[in-house]
Amino acid sequence: MNINRTFSIPVATAVKLKAERNQSRTVTRAVNKYLDEKEEYSPSDLPTRQIMLVLRLREDCPQSIRVLIDDYFDNIVTKP
């Protein structure tokens, strides 16, 4: 069962939230994550691009993977 509540949030946060398809679900997940200090951090919460950039910077990342990541980001930058 759900209940409607009204809370004051910064305009910038509201603008970001507006881009989400299911705003109620997004807010519920964020609040639950904030309140549940036992929940472990999961890399699956990170955007794919951020994971790729972090992987690229690791010393133990194979050169072949670095080349693929570099190629991926080069193609994003060069596309109009």
Secondary structure, 3 states (H helix, E strand, C coil): CCCCCCCCCCHHHHHHHHCCCCHHHHHHHHHHHHHCCCCCCCHHHCCHHHHHHHHHHCCCCCHHHHHHHHHHHHHHHHCC
